[in-house]
Amino acid sequence: MKERAVRFVAIVSLFLGFLAPRVGAQKLTRGPSTAEERARAVKVAHALEDDPLAKDAKEGRAWVMRWIEEIPDITVTDCPYYFGQSASPARGHAKEIAQQMIISSAAFMIEHPEKAKDDQAVALSGLLGALKTYQAILKQDAASRWGHMDKLIQMREQSKLDDFVAETRRKCVQDEEEEDPNTMHAQAF
């Protein structure tokens, strides 16, 4: 049932132009993550931030996204509002950038367990990871320029990104509260 729900959300999200899997509410019945898995996830997260188009990036990204879905002890949620209006179908590397926010958020929670419940810090760290990924992509593929991401970089440089994250988190929570509780959806923090 969960696999079908995750697949449905992923398909709908891809149709909208970004990946927004439901990574959270229901975990598969497996044990908590191991120290080795957490170390691997952090290593993959940082490698993807530095070189998101590397030869092994797709496999690493797929592994860590699947791992986050399966483990019960690290919950990362996603909200499309961080990435503005994206083209449908997604162009360039929008999918990789959106996934990086989830991956970088998980890495932050692993590296800073004392801040794992600080939704603002987790979301900000995830978005910073996505921005780092975007900038790394631009170095290899200048045609992948994305105006909204450029605006976020400008906000970061003007020390306004924290306010953007707080405002976006509020919008995601508000939308979640307004939705029908029987509707599958994705959120982000």
C-alpha positions in Angstrom: 0.0 0.0 0.0 2.8 2.5 0.9 4.7 1.7 -2.2 1.6 2.5 -4.3 1.0 5.7 -2.4 4.6 6.8 -2.8 4.6 5.9 -6.5 1.3 7.9 -6.9 2.7 11.0 -5.1 6.0 10.8 -7.1 4.1 10.6 -10.4 1.9 13.5 -9.6 4.9 15.5 -8.4 6.8 14.8 -11.5 3.8 15.9 -13.5 4.0 19.2 -11.6 7.6 19.6 -12.4 9.4 18.6 -9.2 9.8 15.5 -7.1 7.8 15.7 -3.9 7.7 12.2 -2.5 5.9 11.6 0.8 8.9 10.9 2.9 7.5 10.6 6.4 4.1 9.5 7.7 4.3 5.8 7.0 7.6 4.0 7.0 8.2 0.5 5.8 8.5 -2.0 8.5 12.2 -2.2 8.9 14.4 -1.3 11.8 16.1 2.0 12.4 19.0 3.2 10.3 22.4 1.8 11.2 25.5 3.9 11.9 27.0 2.6 8.6 23.9 3.7 6.6 23.9 7.1 8.2 27.6 7.6 7.5 27.0 6.5 3.9 24.0 8.9 3.6 26.0 11.9 4.8 28.9 11.0 2.4 26.5 10.7 -0.5 24.7 13.9 0.4 27.9 15.9 0.4 29.2 14.3 -2.7 25.9 15.2 -4.5 26.2 18.8 -3.3 29.7 19.0 -4.7 29.2 17.1 -8.0 25.5 16.4 -8.7 26.2 15.3 -12.2 29.0 12.8 -11.4 28.9 9.4 -13.1 27.6 7.7 -9.9 25.3 10.5 -8.8 22.1 9.0 -10.1 22.6 5.8 -8.2 23.7 7.5 -5.0 20.7 9.8 -5.1 18.3 6.9 -5.7 19.8 5.0 -2.8 19.6 7.8 -0.3 16.0 8.7 -1.3 14.9 5.1 -1.0 16.7 4.8 2.3 15.0 7.9 3.7 11.6 6.5 2.7 12.3 3.1 4.4 13.9 4.0 7.7 11.6 4.9 10.7 14.1 7.1 12.6 14.7 9.9 10.2 11.7 11.7 8.7 12.2 14.4 6.1 9.2 16.0 4.5 9.1 18.1 1.3 7.1 21.1 0.1 7.1 22.4 -3.5 6.9 26.1 -2.5 10.6 26.3 -1.9 11.2 26.0 -5.6 8.5 28.3 -7.0 6.9 27.6 -10.3 8.8 25.1 -12.3 8.2 23.9 -15.8 6.0 20.9 -16.4 7.5 18.6 -17.3 10.6 19.4 -15.3 13.4 20.8 -17.4 17.1 20.9 -16.7 18.0 19.5 -13.3 15.0 20.6 -11.2 14.3 17.1 -10.0 17.9 16.6 -8.7 17.8 20.0 -7.0 14.5 19.3 -5.3 15.7 15.9 -4.2 18.9 17.4 -2.8 16.9 19.5 -0.3 15.5 16.3 1.1 18.9 14.6 1.1 20.8 17.6 2.6 18.1 17.9 5.3 18.6 14.2 6.3 22.4 14.7 6.3 22.0 17.8 8.6 19.8 15.8 11.0 22.4 13.0 11.2 25.3 15.5 11.6 23.4 17.6 14.2 21.1 15.3 16.1 20.6 18.0 18.7 18.9 20.1 16.0 17.0 17.3 14.3 13.7 18.5 15.7 14.4 22.2 14.8 12.3 22.3 11.6 13.6 25.7 10.6 17.2 24.7 10.9 16.6 21.4 9.0 14.7 23.2 6.2 17.3 25.9 5.9 20.2 23.4 5.8 18.3 21.4 3.1 17.7 24.5 1.0 21.3 25.5 1.3 22.3 22.1 0.1 20.0 22.5 -2.9 21.5 25.8 -3.7 25.0 24.4 -3.5 23.9 21.6 -5.8 22.4 24.2 -8.2 25.6 26.2 -8.3 27.6 23.0 -9.0 25.3 22.1 -11.8 25.7 25.5 -13.4 29.5 25.1 -13.5 29.0 22.0 -15.7 25.8 23.0 -17.5 25.2 26.7 -17.8 22.0 26.1 -19.8 20.4 24.9 -16.6 20.0 28.4 -15.2 16.8 28.6 -13.1 15.6 32.2 -12.3 14.0 31.2 -9.0 17.1 29.5 -7.7 19.1 32.6 -8.7 16.7 34.7 -6.5 17.2 32.3 -3.6 21.0 32.7 -4.0 20.5 36.5 -3.9 18.4 36.1 -0.7 21.1 34.0 0.8 23.7 36.7 0.0 21.4 39.3 1.5 20.8 37.2 4.7 17.1 36.9 3.8 17.0 33.2 3.2 16.1 32.3 6.8 13.0 34.5 6.6 12.1 32.9 3.2 12.3 29.5 4.8 10.2 30.5 7.8 7.5 32.0 5.5 7.5 29.0 3.2 7.3 26.6 6.1 4.2 28.5 7.4 2.6 28.2 3.9 3.3 24.5 3.8 1.8 23.9 7.2 -1.2 26.1 6.4 -1.9 24.2 3.2 -1.5 20.8 5.0 -4.1 21.9 7.6 -6.6 23.0 4.9 -6.4 19.8 2.9 -8.7 16.8 3.3 -7.2 14.4 5.8 -8.0 11.5 3.4 -6.0 13.1 0.6 -2.4 12.0 0.0 -0.1 15.0 -0.1 3.5 16.1 0.4 4.7 18.8 2.7 8.0 20.4 3.4 10.1 21.7 6.3 
